[in-house]
């Protein structure tokens, strides 16, 4: 996706942070939403998170394996 490893690192970290924020939103909403709203929100956010992983994070990590954190599967 990005030839320059510093650019790839910046984008990767940005989108990992975005995914973390989405995780936090799911937790926060769980205390305020009805079970139906929570389920719907969680499903929608999960879809977005998968797309971010599939279209941005994974391609960067494939091109720059050294950027893959130890917790990420290959």
HUGI-V798730 format. One record per pair of residues at least 6 apart in sequence whose ideal C-beta (glycine too) atoms are under 7 Angstrom apart, sorted by the first residue. I is the first residue (numbers start at 1). J is the second residue. D is the distance in Angstrom with one decimal. If there is no record, write none. Layout:
# HUGI-V798730
I,J,D
I,J,D
This chain:
# HUGI-V798730
1,8,6.9
1,59,4.5
1,60,5.3
1,63,6.0
2,8,4.1
2,11,6.4
2,60,6.7
5,64,5.4
8,60,4.9
8,63,6.8
8,64,4.9
8,67,6.2
9,67,5.7
11,56,7.0
11,60,6.4
12,57,6.4
12,60,4.9
12,67,5.5
15,52,5.5
15,56,5.1
15,57,5.7
16,57,6.9
18,52,6.7
19,49,5.4
19,52,6.0
22,45,5.1
22,48,6.7
22,49,5.6
25,45,6.7
26,41,7.0
26,42,5.4
26,45,5.7
29,38,6.1
29,41,5.4
30,38,5.4
33,41,6.4
60,67,6.5
61,67,5.9
61,68,4.4
61,72,6.5
68,74,6.8
